[in-house]
């Protein structure tokens, strides 16, 4: 924020610490609560507005680069802001790179959301939606519903401010994904349709494919399985016909995962297993253990329903281990419920009961988090929200 070398900044911070205006704990400097209240009331009035805006702009840019560096560790997804990503180095490498990135993001989590809000206050519209793009994988994988909803409402507005159709489509389906995560299915479906319409109008194949795929998730959840499968197949057609050859492999594997999951529910087990095994092989090759585990669950379901409970048990256990290790709570519930069903089929009722209890405990926590996120939105928006 001061735009000074690190050693000069450290000297200034140490001076403030000696004057007891700051304290230091765990490598971080903090305000005393009374000092913070005073600054909040009087600090902005005392400073030069242009100087303050410049300092806050530097802070937003720094946090954006921080988020990009960690997102590059967590996700290999394509980003619209590819040029900005190319200019920022990957934050961590090595066997514990993912864990280090997650720890960094957890420590800075309140500041990252504050950076999105500050960017919106400063009308840094490009920075707002690009920060949302960078934070989306972290928010979705960690089930951080409140941060996800709050940031992406601003992201949608920012993309509209700059009238960028690709950014608007991206923000609308990411915001729709947040609504889907808290089970606001009709609101989510509306966002996906608006994202799809924007993408179609401007020839954005990627935006159209993403929105179509997410619309399929809503249909799948609401039990319209044939319609969901049709959405996933339309998504596949967009990839096959309009994506560059080097960009097809991962989205086609995602189609295999989603379509395979629906085919299992439709009882078309042979088709499902072929798609799921091919998808697992691609995700394994791409180094995406979370998606490998997500494929293993419907594969285990197919095996259970074709009288292969031992094989199903092995796949479900592998999936659960991955979700626990990667700290993906939503899918951990699904894995535990399936394991309970498998153990029940095998006659291990005590183990089945343990799985059911653990699934219920995790689901309860997630339900409370969803409810809190929705309550916070209702409190913030007031009775006029439709």
C-alpha positions as CSV (number, residue, x, y, z in Angstrom):
1,X,0.0,0.0,0.0
2,X,2.9,2.4,0.7
3,X,4.7,1.6,-2.5
4,X,8.0,1.3,-0.6
5,X,10.7,-1.4,-0.4
6,X,10.0,-4.1,2.1
7,X,12.7,-3.1,4.5
8,X,11.5,0.5,4.7
9,X,7.9,-0.7,5.2
10,X,9.1,-3.0,8.0
11,X,10.9,-0.1,9.8
12,X,7.7,2.0,9.7
13,X,5.6,-0.9,11.0
14,X,8.1,-1.5,13.8
15,X,7.9,2.2,14.7
16,X,4.2,2.0,15.0
17,X,4.5,-1.1,17.1
18,X,6.9,0.7,19.5
19,X,4.3,3.5,19.8
20,X,1.7,0.7,20.6
21,X,-0.4,1.7,17.6
22,X,0.1,-1.8,16.2
23,X,0.7,-5.2,17.7
24,X,2.4,-8.2,16.2
25,X,1.3,-11.8,16.5
26,X,2.1,-14.8,14.3
27,X,4.0,-12.8,11.8
28,X,1.1,-10.4,11.2
29,X,0.6,-6.8,12.3
30,X,-2.8,-5.9,13.8
31,X,-4.6,-2.8,15.1
32,X,-5.8,-2.6,18.6
33,X,-9.6,-2.6,18.5
34,X,-9.9,1.1,19.6
35,X,-7.3,2.2,17.1
36,X,-9.2,0.5,14.4
37,X,-12.5,2.2,15.4
38,X,-10.8,5.6,15.4
39,X,-9.3,5.1,12.0
40,X,-12.6,3.9,10.6
41,X,-14.3,7.1,11.9
42,X,-11.6,9.6,11.1
43,X,-8.8,8.1,9.0
44,X,-10.4,8.6,5.6
45,X,-11.2,12.3,6.3
46,X,-7.6,13.0,7.5
47,X,-5.9,11.6,4.3
48,X,-5.7,12.7,0.7
49,X,-8.4,11.0,-1.3
50,X,-6.2,10.4,-4.3
51,X,-3.4,9.0,-2.3
52,X,-5.7,6.7,-0.4
53,X,-7.3,5.5,-3.7
54,X,-3.9,4.8,-5.1
55,X,-2.9,2.8,-2.0
56,X,-6.1,0.8,-2.1
57,X,-5.6,0.1,-5.8
58,X,-2.1,-1.3,-5.1
59,X,-3.6,-3.5,-2.4
60,X,-6.3,-4.9,-4.7
61,X,-3.8,-5.6,-7.4
62,X,-1.5,-7.4,-4.9
63,X,-4.3,-9.6,-3.6
64,X,-5.4,-10.4,-7.1
65,X,-1.9,-11.6,-7.9
66,X,-1.9,-13.5,-4.6
67,X,-5.1,-15.2,-5.6
68,X,-3.9,-16.0,-9.1
69,X,-0.7,-17.6,-7.9
70,X,-2.7,-20.0,-5.6
71,X,-5.5,-20.7,-8.1
72,X,-2.8,-21.9,-10.6
73,X,-1.9,-24.5,-8.0
74,X,-5.5,-25.6,-7.3
75,X,-7.0,-25.6,-10.8
76,X,-6.1,-26.3,-14.4
77,X,-9.3,-24.7,-15.6
78,X,-9.3,-22.3,-18.5
79,X,-9.6,-18.7,-17.5
80,X,-10.8,-15.7,-19.5
81,X,-8.1,-13.6,-18.0
82,X,-5.4,-15.8,-19.5
83,X,-2.9,-13.0,-20.1
84,X,-3.0,-11.8,-16.5
85,X,-2.5,-15.4,-15.4
86,X,0.5,-15.8,-17.7
87,X,2.2,-12.8,-16.0
88,X,1.9,-14.3,-12.4
89,X,4.1,-17.2,-11.3
90,X,2.6,-20.3,-9.7
91,X,2.8,-19.8,-5.9
92,X,3.9,-23.3,-4.9
93,X,5.3,-26.5,-6.3
94,X,6.1,-29.9,-5.0
95,X,4.1,-32.6,-3.3
96,X,2.4,-30.3,-0.8
97,X,1.7,-27.4,-3.2
98,X,-2.0,-27.8,-2.9
99,X,-2.0,-27.8,0.9
100,X,0.3,-24.8,1.0
101,X,-2.0,-22.9,-1.4
102,X,-5.1,-23.7,0.6
103,X,-3.4,-22.6,3.9
104,X,-2.4,-19.3,2.2
105,X,-6.0,-18.7,1.0
106,X,-7.5,-19.7,4.3
107,X,-5.3,-17.2,6.2
108,X,-6.1,-14.4,3.8
109,X,-9.8,-15.3,3.2
110,X,-11.3,-12.2,4.9
111,X,-8.9,-10.0,3.1
112,X,-9.6,-11.6,-0.3
113,X,-13.4,-10.8,0.0
114,X,-12.5,-7.3,1.3
115,X,-10.3,-6.9,-1.8
116,X,-13.3,-7.7,-4.1
117,X,-15.5,-5.2,-2.2
118,X,-12.7,-2.6,-2.3
119,X,-12.3,-3.0,-6.0
120,X,-16.0,-2.5,-6.4
121,X,-15.9,0.7,-4.3
122,X,-13.1,2.0,-6.5
123,X,-15.0,1.0,-9.7
124,X,-12.1,-1.3,-10.7
125,X,-14.6,-3.4,-12.6
126,X,-12.0,-5.6,-14.5
127,X,-10.3,-6.4,-11.2
128,X,-13.7,-7.3,-9.5
129,X,-14.8,-9.9,-12.0
130,X,-11.2,-11.3,-12.5
131,X,-10.8,-11.7,-8.7
132,X,-14.1,-13.6,-8.7
133,X,-12.8,-15.8,-11.6
134,X,-9.6,-16.5,-9.5
135,X,-11.5,-17.3,-6.3
136,X,-14.2,-19.4,-7.7
137,X,-12.4,-22.8,-7.5
138,X,-11.4,-22.1,-3.9
139,X,-14.9,-21.0,-2.8
140,X,-16.6,-23.9,-4.6
141,X,-14.3,-26.7,-3.4
142,X,-14.2,-25.4,0.2
143,X,-18.0,-24.8,0.3
144,X,-17.5,-21.2,1.3
145,X,-21.1,-20.3,0.4
146,X,-21.3,-16.8,1.9
147,X,-18.0,-15.5,0.4
148,X,-19.0,-17.1,-2.9
149,X,-22.4,-15.5,-3.1
150,X,-21.2,-12.1,-1.9
151,X,-18.2,-11.8,-4.2
152,X,-20.1,-13.0,-7.3
153,X,-23.0,-10.7,-7.0
154,X,-20.4,-8.0,-7.3
155,X,-18.7,-9.9,-10.1
156,X,-21.9,-10.0,-12.2
157,X,-22.4,-6.2,-11.7
158,X,-18.8,-5.5,-12.6
159,X,-19.0,-7.5,-15.8
160,X,-22.2,-5.6,-16.7
161,X,-20.5,-2.2,-16.0
162,X,-17.8,-2.9,-18.6
163,X,-20.3,-4.5,-21.0
164,X,-18.0,-7.5,-21.6
165,X,-20.2,-10.4,-22.8
166,X,-17.6,-13.1,-22.2
167,X,-17.1,-11.8,-18.6
168,X,-20.9,-11.5,-18.1
169,X,-21.5,-15.0,-19.2
170,X,-18.6,-16.3,-17.0
171,X,-19.8,-14.4,-13.9
172,X,-23.4,-15.4,-14.4
173,X,-22.7,-19.1,-14.6
174,X,-20.3,-18.9,-11.6
175,X,-22.9,-17.0,-9.6
176,X,-25.5,-19.5,-10.7
177,X,-23.1,-22.3,-9.5
178,X,-23.1,-20.5,-6.1
179,X,-26.9,-20.4,-6.0
180,X,-27.0,-24.1,-7.1
181,X,-24.7,-24.9,-4.2
182,X,-27.1,-23.5,-1.7
183,X,-30.0,-25.2,-3.4
184,X,-31.7,-22.1,-4.9
185,X,-32.3,-24.2,-8.1
186,X,-34.7,-21.9,-9.9
187,X,-32.5,-18.8,-9.3
188,X,-29.5,-20.8,-10.5
189,X,-31.3,-22.0,-13.6
190,X,-32.2,-18.4,-14.4
191,X,-28.5,-17.4,-14.2
192,X,-27.4,-20.3,-16.4
193,X,-30.0,-19.4,-19.1
194,X,-28.9,-15.7,-19.0
195,X,-25.3,-16.8,-19.3
196,X,-26.2,-19.1,-22.2
197,X,-28.1,-16.4,-24.1
198,X,-25.2,-14.0,-23.7
199,X,-22.8,-16.5,-25.0
200,X,-25.0,-17.5,-28.0
201,X,-25.5,-13.9,-28.9
202,X,-21.8,-13.2,-29.0
203,X,-20.5,-16.5,-30.4
204,X,-18.9,-17.5,-27.2
205,X,-18.6,-21.3,-27.5
206,X,-17.0,-21.7,-24.1
207,X,-19.6,-19.6,-22.3
208,X,-22.4,-21.5,-24.0
209,X,-20.9,-24.9,-23.2
210,X,-20.4,-24.0,-19.5
211,X,-23.9,-22.6,-19.1
212,X,-25.5,-25.6,-20.9
213,X,-23.6,-28.0,-18.7
214,X,-24.7,-26.3,-15.5
215,X,-28.3,-26.2,-16.7
216,X,-28.0,-30.0,-16.9
217,X,-27.0,-30.2,-13.2
218,X,-30.2,-28.4,-12.2
219,X,-32.3,-30.8,-14.3
220,X,-30.4,-33.8,-12.8
221,X,-31.0,-32.7,-9.3
222,X,-34.7,-32.1,-9.9
223,X,-35.1,-35.6,-11.4
224,X,-35.4,-34.7,-15.1
225,X,-32.7,-37.2,-16.0
226,X,-33.4,-37.5,-19.8
227,X,-33.4,-33.7,-20.1
228,X,-30.2,-33.5,-18.1
229,X,-28.5,-36.1,-20.3
230,X,-29.7,-34.1,-23.4
231,X,-28.0,-31.0,-21.9
232,X,-24.8,-32.8,-21.3
233,X,-24.8,-34.2,-24.8
234,X,-25.4,-30.7,-26.2
235,X,-22.5,-29.5,-24.2
236,X,-20.3,-32.3,-25.6
237,X,-21.4,-31.3,-29.2
238,X,-20.2,-27.7,-28.6
239,X,-16.9,-29.0,-27.4
240,X,-16.4,-31.4,-30.3
241,X,-17.5,-29.0,-33.0
242,X,-16.3,-25.6,-31.8
243,X,-13.5,-26.0,-29.4
244,X,-9.9,-26.0,-30.6
245,X,-8.5,-29.5,-30.7
246,X,-6.0,-28.9,-27.8
247,X,-8.9,-27.7,-25.6
248,X,-11.2,-30.6,-26.0
249,X,-9.8,-33.4,-23.8
250,X,-10.7,-32.1,-20.3
251,X,-14.3,-30.9,-21.2
252,X,-15.0,-34.2,-22.9
253,X,-13.8,-36.0,-19.8
254,X,-16.2,-33.9,-17.8
255,X,-19.0,-34.9,-20.2
256,X,-18.1,-38.5,-19.5
257,X,-18.3,-38.0,-15.8
258,X,-21.6,-36.1,-15.9
259,X,-23.3,-38.2,-18.5
260,X,-22.0,-41.4,-16.9
261,X,-23.5,-40.4,-13.6
262,X,-26.9,-39.8,-15.2
263,X,-26.7,-43.1,-17.1
264,X,-26.2,-45.0,-13.9
265,X,-29.4,-43.4,-12.5
266,X,-31.2,-44.4,-15.7
267,X,-30.0,-48.0,-15.3
268,X,-27.8,-48.0,-18.4
269,X,-24.9,-49.4,-16.6
270,X,-22.7,-50.7,-19.5
271,X,-22.7,-47.3,-21.3
272,X,-22.1,-45.5,-18.0
273,X,-19.1,-47.6,-17.0
274,X,-17.4,-47.1,-20.3
275,X,-17.8,-43.3,-20.1
276,X,-16.7,-43.2,-16.5
277,X,-13.6,-45.3,-16.9
278,X,-12.4,-43.2,-19.9
279,X,-13.0,-40.0,-17.9
280,X,-11.1,-41.4,-14.8
281,X,-8.2,-42.2,-17.1
282,X,-8.1,-38.6,-18.4
283,X,-8.4,-37.0,-15.0
284,X,-5.6,-39.3,-13.7
285,X,-3.4,-38.2,-16.5
286,X,-4.2,-34.5,-15.9
287,X,-3.3,-34.8,-12.2
288,X,-6.9,-34.0,-11.0
289,X,-7.5,-36.4,-8.0
290,X,-10.7,-34.7,-7.0
291,X,-12.3,-35.4,-10.4
292,X,-10.9,-38.9,-10.4
293,X,-12.7,-39.4,-7.1
294,X,-15.9,-37.9,-8.4
295,X,-15.9,-40.4,-11.3
296,X,-15.3,-43.3,-8.9
297,X,-18.6,-42.7,-7.0
298,X,-21.0,-43.4,-9.9
299,X,-18.7,-46.2,-11.1
300,X,-19.1,-47.8,-7.7
301,X,-22.9,-47.3,-7.9
302,X,-23.0,-49.0,-11.2
303,X,-20.9,-51.9,-9.9
304,X,-23.2,-52.2,-6.8
305,X,-26.2,-52.4,-9.0
306,X,-24.7,-55.0,-11.3
307,X,-23.9,-57.3,-8.3
308,X,-20.3,-56.4,-7.9
309,X,-20.4,-55.1,-4.2
310,X,-16.7,-55.9,-3.5
311,X,-15.5,-53.9,-6.5
312,X,-17.9,-51.1,-5.6
313,X,-16.6,-51.0,-2.0
314,X,-13.0,-50.6,-3.2
315,X,-13.9,-47.7,-5.5
316,X,-16.1,-45.9,-2.9
317,X,-13.3,-46.2,-0.3
318,X,-10.8,-44.7,-2.7
319,X,-13.2,-41.8,-3.5
320,X,-13.8,-41.1,0.2
321,X,-10.1,-41.1,1.0
322,X,-9.6,-38.5,-1.7
323,X,-12.4,-36.3,-0.6
324,X,-11.1,-36.4,3.0
325,X,-7.5,-35.7,1.9
326,X,-8.6,-32.9,-0.5
327,X,-11.1,-31.5,2.0
328,X,-14.1,-31.5,-0.3
329,X,-17.0,-31.9,2.1
330,X,-20.1,-32.1,-0.3
331,X,-18.7,-35.1,-2.1
332,X,-17.5,-36.6,1.2
333,X,-21.2,-36.9,2.2
334,X,-22.1,-38.7,-1.1
335,X,-19.2,-41.1,-0.6
336,X,-20.2,-41.9,3.0
337,X,-23.8,-42.5,2.0
338,X,-22.7,-44.8,-0.8
339,X,-20.4,-46.7,1.5
340,X,-23.2,-47.1,4.0
341,X,-25.4,-48.6,1.2
342,X,-22.6,-51.0,0.1
343,X,-21.9,-52.2,3.7
344,X,-25.7,-52.7,4.2
345,X,-25.7,-54.9,1.0
346,X,-22.7,-56.8,2.3
347,X,-24.5,-57.4,5.7
348,X,-22.1,-55.1,7.7
349,X,-24.9,-53.2,9.4
350,X,-22.7,-51.7,12.2
351,X,-20.3,-50.2,9.6
352,X,-23.2,-49.0,7.5
353,X,-24.7,-47.2,10.5
354,X,-21.4,-45.6,11.3
355,X,-21.1,-44.3,7.7
356,X,-24.7,-43.0,7.9
357,X,-24.0,-41.1,11.1
358,X,-20.8,-39.5,9.8
359,X,-22.6,-38.5,6.6
360,X,-25.3,-36.9,8.6
361,X,-22.8,-35.0,10.7
362,X,-21.0,-33.5,7.7
363,X,-24.3,-32.8,5.9
364,X,-25.6,-31.0,9.0
365,X,-22.6,-28.7,9.1
366,X,-22.9,-28.0,5.4
367,X,-26.6,-27.3,5.8
368,X,-25.9,-24.9,8.6
369,X,-23.4,-23.1,6.4
370,X,-25.9,-22.9,3.5
371,X,-28.6,-21.6,5.8
372,X,-26.2,-19.0,7.3
373,X,-25.2,-17.8,3.8
374,X,-28.9,-17.5,2.8
375,X,-29.8,-15.7,6.0
376,X,-27.0,-13.3,5.5
377,X,-28.2,-12.5,2.0
378,X,-31.8,-12.0,3.3
379,X,-30.6,-9.7,6.0
380,X,-28.4,-7.7,3.6
381,X,-31.0,-7.3,0.9
382,X,-34.0,-6.7,3.0
383,X,-37.7,-7.6,2.2
384,X,-37.5,-6.2,-1.3
385,X,-35.5,-9.1,-2.7
386,X,-37.6,-11.2,-5.1
